């Protein structure tokens, strides 16, 4: 490829870049010309890439016969010289091939970039003919009319005379201006800017960096937020404008900061954002909105603005996790850095200290960033500057051994201090998240000893404690009862946890308790009835032991604020009439999950199974007026006769998976979403399901060979097209 061709290509690309800022009156014509120019450039690139390179060796060897004869006559006298010349020619040929390969790679990159520009411009061209463009034009016409009204009012209002008094008030314009601003914001969020037009490439990049969600900080955009040219880009200015427009919306800024602080491509659960926001203090329960509803509203808004995107599971009916667009995250990193909120390692992950709220983040040391000694030294200095008494948040980003990391930080400051004493100084700490936030349960976190947990006793301001997924924690210290301000306690997936201390009943402000998937827990402590603020309880175990010192469902009867309950039943006769009576006392309960841990062998003892079912339902039924979702897992018998649709008037979602269930009550159900999974004994068809569930809008059928003729797709899902 000649130098002239390279210069021509570079000039053409420069022309395209410069002219992207042309006036709007010439946009349509320019777009058409630009697309044509790019198409020609791509064709030229393809031609240049396939042009054969002249082989100088071939040229030398295919000269005239006379020259060949002359060369042969001299061969005997100059053998050594010919061998040296041949070696030089081979070296030259190899260099030319390397140069050609390099040119080809450069051409391929240029062609890919041009293709992306072309696709974006075509989208912009198509937008001019879309319904959205027509809507925007309608908005603009309305706005012009409103501006005219405001202008007329302003002109008609007499200017104040400082020497004269007047009792007539000025014409208020605030209502009109407020309405105009609302319309402007609607239009702004619908404009398909270059950020939105580049979403395809961003999604591709996001998929490429998905490994970061497994704890590997695989960064495709290293130091982008530190680039000198990035802050002057239109993309950055657009994100900064959105951020500055949030004004006093502290909840929204907080949610953005959570996405920014976590690794690129991280899949973030809405539950994490809810718990973290409660601990931070920016999400508060009110009569109008719960913290969960606030988070859902903000996430939906950010999704519509293309700041985040859903991390969808094909079989999930609702979105529970999101990812931030990588370029948006880079822009936010720069914004937070300018505000002195975060500092970063060279690969873009937040380091351990981030004033002004004194948040510290545990980050795994990586060999890739060890070469940047100056930045590493800055990180070490920040670690030395950590003041435990002033810490507000301590969060584990991707450290697999959090106890070892804490010991390392303590020894940097004082070799004679132990980690328990250091943690005991954190009297202002409100968020302590040492566990796993990653969506994948395969992400392993382990501690050598749970001794460090004794340092929690002085954290009187702590609101959110998570030890989720940490192995080798067998029990919690009794001093946990001293955390009197604790609102969220997350012990999910603590597989080695064997015992909950009775002192947990002292946590009077506790609203969220998750002990699900703690398989070695055999029983519950008593006095759960004292946790009257509890709204979510996951993993409550119904054990076999009848010891009086152990908790039962009877202890939950006074929890009148409980909205979500997950029960693990380790006895087959559950639920007995006593159990059903206790459940009926939970007047606010909206979501109930029951999972049976042991199943009887129905094929070998059918009569016994029938008696168990009869015993459980002869005297009582499950009656819950506010229940909206019921999830039954591994039901051990054939028919839950205690389950009748008339006693659950607001039930909208019914999920049944595994176990021996074969039939449901032959009555009309109000259920709109039905999920049936791994039910080998259940036999029905699409017509019967429609008769039982006339309001059905969503059906999921997985591994149920006896359920036939259902119009489900390849994922086993059917959705009513009308809904």
N, C-alpha and C positions, 0 to 999 in steps of 0.2 A: 504494500500500500504506500503510495507516494505521500510526501509531505504536503503537497498541494491539496490532495484529497482530504487530509486531516484538517488543514486550515479551513477549507470550504465547509466541512461538516461542523467544525467548531463555530464558525461564523453563523451558520444556519441555526444552530441550537441557541446561540446568543440572541439572534433576531427573534426567535420564538419567545424566549424568556422576557426580553425587554417589552415586546408588544403585548404581553399578557396584561399590562397595566393600561391599555388604551381606553379611550372614552367609551361610554356605553353605547353611543350612537353608531359606532362602527363594530360593535361586538359580533353581531351575526355574520357579517361579511368576513370579518377577521377569522372567526372560528372555522368557517368553511375553507378559507385559504390555508389556515394553519394545518388542518387535518390533511388536506391534499399535500402540503409540503412535507409533513411527517411521513405520509405514505411513500412519497418519492424517496425520502431519506432512507427509510427502512429497506426499500427495494435496492438502493445503491449499496447499502451495507451488505445485503445478501449477495449482491454481485461481487463486491470487493472481497467478501469472505471466501467465495468459491473460486476466485481467480487463481489459476495455478502459478506457483512461484517458479521462476526460471532457475534451473539447476545448472550452475557453472561447470560442474564436472561433466555433465552430459554434453554441454556445448564444446568443451575441450576435446572430448573423446569422439565427437561426430564431425570432425573437420574433413578436409579433402583427402582423397586417397594418397595424393603426393605427400602431403604432410605426414600421413600415417607411415608411408614407406620411409620417409626421411627419419621419422622417430625410431623406426625399427633398426635402421642402419646404425644409429648412434647408441642403441641400447647397450651393446656389449662394452662400450667404453665409459658409460656414465651411469652405471647401475645405482650407485650410492646416491647420486644427485636426484635421479628419478624417484627413488623411494622417499627421499625427503620432501620432494615436491608433492608426491601423492599424499603424504601425511598432512601437509599444509592444506591441501585441497579438502581432505576429509574434515579437518578442524573447521575450515571455513564453511563447508556445507552444513555441519552440525550447528554452527552459530546462526547461519541463515534460517535453519529450521526452527531453532529456538525463538529467533526474532519473529518468524512467521506465526508461531504458536501464540506468542505474546500479543501480536497484532490481532489475531483471531479472537482471543479472549477479550481484548479491549472492544473490538467490534461487537461482540456478543453483549457486553455490558451496555454499550451505547444503544444497541437495538432494543434491549429490554426496557431501558429507561424511556426511549422514544415511544415504545408500545404503551407504556403506562400513561405517558402524557396524552397520547392519542385517545386512549379509552376514556380518560377523564374529560377531555374536551368533547368527545362524542356524547357523554352523559349530559354535559352542560348544554350541548346543542339540543338534545332531546328534551331537556327540561323546559325549554322555551315553549314547547307544544303540549306540555302536560297540564293536568287538572290543577296541580298545585300552583303552577304559574298563573293560571286564571284566577285562583283564589287570592293570590298575592296582589294581582291587579285590582281586584275588588276591594281588598283592604286598603290599598293606596288611594283609591278614589274616595272611600269613606273618610280616610284620614285627611285628605285635602279639604273635604267639606267641613270636618271638625276644626281644622286649623283656621279655615275662613271664619267660622263662628267665634272662635277665640279672638281672632284678630279684630273682628267687628266689635266685640264686647270691649276690647282694650281701647279701641279708638273712641267708643262712645263714653267711656268712663272719663270724667273731667279730672285733670291733673290737680293734685292737692294744692291749695293756696295757703302758704304758711301764715298769712296775715288775717285770713278769714276763717271763721269756724262754721262747720256745716254738720248737720245731724244726719244727712243722708249717707249711708254706708257705701263703700266701694263694691262694685260687682264682683262676687267671688268667682275665681277661675279655677280653683283647685280641682273641682269635680271634673271639669272638662279635660284639664291637663292629666289627671289620673287615668281617665278613660283612654286618652290618646296614648299614654305610656304603656297601658296594658295591650293596646292594639299593636304598638311597635314591638313589644316583646314577643307577641305571637308571631309576627312576621319574621323577626330575627331568628327564632328557633326553627323556622321552616326553610330558611335560605340554605340551599345546597352549596355550602362553601367548599373551598379546596380541601378543608379537613374532612367534610363528609364525602367528597368525591374520591378521596384517597382511602376510604374505609376498606376497600377490597385488599389493597396491599397491606394495610394495618392488620387485617384479620389473618392474612397469610403469615405475617411476621409473628403475630400472637401465637399461632399454632406452632411455629418453629421454636418459640421460647417457652413452650408449655412445660418443659422439664423443670423450670424454676418452681413450679407448684409442688414438686416432689422434694423440695429442699435444696435443689441445685441452682445456684445463682447464675443461670445461663443468660448473659446479657447480649442482645444484638445491637443495642444503642448505647455503647459505653460513653460516658462523659458528655452525652448530647446536651444535658442541661448546663454544662460548663463551657460549651462552645461560644465563642465571641459573636458569631453570626446568628445564633439561634434566637436571642432576644429581639432582633430586628426583623425576624420573619413574620409574615402575615399570620401564620398559624399560631405562633406564640402570642401575638397581640390579641388574637381572637379569644384564646383560652383565658388570658389575663383579663380581658374585658368581661368575660362571663364570671370569673372569680370575683372581680371587684364589684360586679353588679349584685352579688349576694348580700352586700351591706351587712345587716345585723343578723343574717341567717346563720347563726353559729352552728346549728345542727348540720347544715349542708356543708359548711367548710370543714367540719369535723369528719364527715363521711369521706370527703375528698382526701383529707390528710391520711385516713386509714388506708385507702387504696395506694396513695403515693409512697407510704412508708414500707409497704410490703413489696416483695420482689416482683419484677416485671412478669406479666402473664399469670399472676397468682389468681386462683379461683377463690373468691371470698364469699363465705356464706353470710346471708343476711342475719342469721342468729348471732354470729360473731360481732357484727356491727351493732346489733341491738344491745348485747351484753356490755360491750366496750363503751358504748355511749352512755349507758346507765352508770357504769363505774366512773366515767369521766365527769358525769354530772350534767352533760348537755342534753340528755334525753330524760324527760320526766313524765311520769304518769299524770294524766289529767282526765277530766270528765269528757272532753271532746275527742281526745286522741290518746291511744296507748303508745308506748315506745315502739312496739312492733308496727303499728300503723304509720307512725312518723317515718320510720326507716323505709317501709314499703312505698310511701308517697315520694320520698326523696329519690329512691332508686329508680322509680318509674320516670320521674322528671329527668334524671341524668341519662336514662336510656333514650328518652325521646330527643335529648340534646346530643346523642351520639358520643357521650363521654365514656360510657360503659356499655358492655354488651352482655346478654344473658349467657351463662354457661349451661346450656340446655341438655337435659337427658331426654331422649326421644320418648320415653315412657312416663315422663313427669308431666302432670297436668298443670302445675304452677311452677314459676321460676323461683328458685331458692338460693341461687348462687350467681355471681356476676364477675366479669373480668374488665379491667380498665384498658382502653385502647392505649398501646405502648407510647405513641407520640403524645397523647394527652398526659400520660404519667410523667414523661420527660418535661413537658411544659410546667406541670404542677411542681415538680421537683425544683425547677428554677425559681418559681414564684416563692415557694417556701424557703428556699435558700436565701433569696433576697430579703425576706422578712426575718432572717436569722432564726427560723423555726427548726430547720434540720441542717445537719452536716452529713457528708457522704464519703464512703469509700470510693476509690477510683472507678469501680464498676457500677456505681449508682445506687448502692444499697445504703440505707441510713446507718450511721455509726451509733455509738452507745449513748451520746448525750445530745439533747436537743432543747435548749432553752426556748421560750421563757417559762414554759410549764414544767421544766425539769423532768423531761421524759427520757428514760434510758432504755436502750434496746440491745438485747443480746444477739450478736451476729457471729456466725461461724467464721473462723479464720480460714482464708483460702490462699493456696499457694500462688494463684494467678495474680494476686494483688500485692504480694510481698515485695515485688521489684520496686514499687513506688515507696521508697524509704521515707521521703519527706512527709507524705500523707499518712503513712503508718505511724510515724513519730507523732504527728498531730493527734491521731486517734489514741495513742498511748497517753499523751498529755491530757486529753479530754477524760480518759479513764481515771487519771490521777486527780482530776478536778471534781469528780463526782462527790457530791455531799449527800450522804444517805438521809440526813435529817430533812433535806429540802426536796427529795424525790417525790414526784406526783404519780408517775407510771413506771413500771418495770415490765417490759414486754419481750418475749422470746420470739425473734424473727425466724431464725433457722438453726439454732444451736441444738445439737443432738444430746449434749450432756450439760444441761443448765447448771447443775451443782458444781461441776468442774469449772465452768466459766465464772461463776460467782466466787469460787475460791481463788481463781486467778486474779480477778479484780481486787479482792481484798488484800492479797499478798503484794500487789503493786503499791498499795497505799501504806500498808503496815504489816510487816512480816509476823508480828507478834499477835495480831488480831485474828480471831476465827470467824467463820461466815455467820454463825448464829448471833454473835455479838454485833456484827455489821448489819444484819437484817433487823435486829432489835432496835436499831437507831432510826429506822424508817417509820417514824410515827405519823408522818403526813401522807404516806402512800395510800392511794385510793384504788389503783389497778395493779394487780400482780398476776401476770399471765406467763407462766413457765411451761405450760403444756403445748399440745399440738393444735394449731389452727388449720393446718393443711387439710384439704378435703379427703385425701387418700389415707386410709387407715394403715397403709404400709409404711408411712413415714414414722420412723422409730425414734423415740426419745427414752432415755434411760438414765437413772441416777445410781450412783454407787451406794448411797445411803440416804435415808429420809431424815437424817439428823438435822439438816438445815431447816426443816419445817418448824423446829422449836423456836426459830427466830420470828415466827408470826405473832407471838403473844403480845407484842407491843404495838402492832399495827391497828390502833383503835379507829382510824379513819377509813380502813379498807372496805371498799364496796364490792369489788369484783375479784374473786380468786379462782383461777383455772389451773388445774393440774391434769388436764385432759390428755390421755394417752401416755402418761409417764409410767414406765415399768419399774418394778421393784419397790413400790410404795405399798407396804402391807397394812399400815394403819395410820390414822391421823392422830396428832398429839391432842391430849385432852384440853390443852390451852386454846384450841380453836374456838371454844365457847366464849373466849374473851373478845372475839371480833364482833362486837355488839352492833356495828354499823353495816355488817355484810349483807348485801342484797342478792348477789349471784354467787353460787358455789357450784363449780363445774368439775365433776370428778368422772366424767364419761370416759370409758375405755381404760380405766385404771385396772388392768387385768389381774394384778396381784393384790388388790385391796381386799382384805379379809374381814375388817371390822370397822364400823362407824361408832365413834364415841358417843355416850349418852349426852355429853355436853353440847352436842349439836342442837339440842332442843332449846338452848339459851340464845340462839340467833333469832331474836324477836322480829327483826326487820327483813329476814330472808324471804325473797319472793320467787327465786328460781333455784331449784335444786335438781341437778342431773347426776344420777348415779347409775345410768344405764350401761350395760355391757361390762359390769364389774362382776365377772362370773364366779368369783370365789366368795362373794358376800352371801351368807346363808340366811340371815335374818335382819330385821330392822330394830333399831332401839325404840324404846317406848317414849311416850310423851311428845309424839309428833303433833299432838293437838295444840301444843303451845305455839306452834309456828302459824299463827292466825293470819299473817300477811302473805302466806305462800299462795302463788298463782300457778306455778308450773312445778310438777313433781314427776320426774322420769326415773323409772327403775325400782319402784317400790316392790319389795319382795314379799310374797305370801308364802311363808315357809311351812314345813310339816310339823315343826316342834310346837307343842302347846304350852311351853313354859310361860308363866305369867309375866316374866320380865322382858318379853319380846313384843315388838309392835305388831298390830293387826290393823285391818281396815277400820275397826271400831275407833282407833286413835285418830282417824282422819275426819270423823263426822263433824267436828267443829270447824273445819277449814272451809268457811263459807265463801272465801275468795278464790278457791281453787278452780281454775279454768281448764287445765290440761293435766291428765294423769296417765301414766304408763305403769302397768302392773305386770310383774313377772310371777306367774303362779307355778309353784313346784309341787303342788298336790292336785291330783286328777279330779277330785270332787268339786273343785272351785268352778263356779261360785255356788256356795250354799245359800239357803234363804237368809242366813245372818249376813253373809257378804253382800247380797243384793240389797238388803235393808240398809246397810251402811252406805252403799253407793248412792242410794236414793236420797240420802241426807245432803249430798253435795249439790246444792241447788244451782250453783253457778257453772257447773261442769259443762264444757263445750266440746272437748276432745278426749276420747277414752281409747286407750290401746291395752289389750290384754294378750299376753303371750304365755302359752303353757310350755313349761320346760320338759315335761315327761309325758309321753303318750302311752296309753294301754294298748295291748295288741288285740285289736278288735276281732280279728279273724279267729283268735284262739279262745277269747272269752267274751262273746257278744252279749250274753245275758248280764254279766257284771257291768258292762258299759252302759246297757240300757237302764239298769237300776241306778247307776250314778247320775245319769241324765234326769231320771224321774225324781230322784231325791233333791236335785238342785232346783227343780222347777215346780214341784207340786204346790208349794206354798207361796211362791213369790216370782216376780218378773223384774226385769230391768226397766225401771221407769224414771226417765230423766227428761224433763220438759225443755231444757236448753241445749241438749246434746246435738251437735251438728256433724260430728265425725266419729265413726266407730271402726276400730281396726282390730280384727281377731286373727291371731297367729297361732297355728298348730293346735287348733281346737281338737281335743282328744276323742270326742264322741260324734255320732252321726248327725244329730239335730239339736241345736240350741233352743229348746222349747221355752226357755226363759226370755227369748228374744222375739218381741212382737212389734210390728210397725206402729200400731196404734198407741203404744206407750212411749214412742219417740217421735213426737209430732214435728220437730224441726230437723230431723236427721237428713242430711244432704249427701254425705259421703259414707259408703260402706265398703270397707276393704277386708277381704278374707284371703288368707294365704296359708297353705300347708295344712296338715292334720287330716282328720277323718270325716269332715263335714260332707254330707251328701245332699241335704235338703234344707230349705228355708221355709218360714211360715208362708202359707199360701194365702196371703192377703195383699192388698194394695200398699205399696211402699211409696213414700214421697222422695226417695233417693234420686239424685241427679247424676252422681258419679259412682260407678260400681267397678271394683277391682277384684278379680278372681284369679288366684295364682296357685299353681301346684296342687290342685284339687283333683286327684285321680279318681275319686269315688263319686264325684258329683255328675249327675246326668240331667241335662236339660237342653233346650234349643233356643234359637233367637226369638221365635214366636212366643214361647212361654215367658222368656225374660221380659219381652215387651208388655205382656199382660200383667206381670207382677210389678214392673217398674215403668209405668206409663209416662213419667216425666224424665226418663233417662236421657242424658245428653252426652255422657262419656262412659265408654266401656273398655276395660283392659282385661284381656284374657291371655294367660300365659300358662302353658303346660297343663291344660285342662282338656284331655282328649274326649271326655264325655259331653262337653258343651259344644254343640254343633250349629252349623249354618249361620254363624255370626259374620257380619260384613266387616271384619277387622282387617287392617292393613298388615304388612309384613312384620310390623312390630307388635302385633296383637292388639292394636288400638282402633277403636271406632269412636268418632265424634259426630254428633248431630250437626249437619251443615247449617241448619237454621240458627244454631246457637254459637 
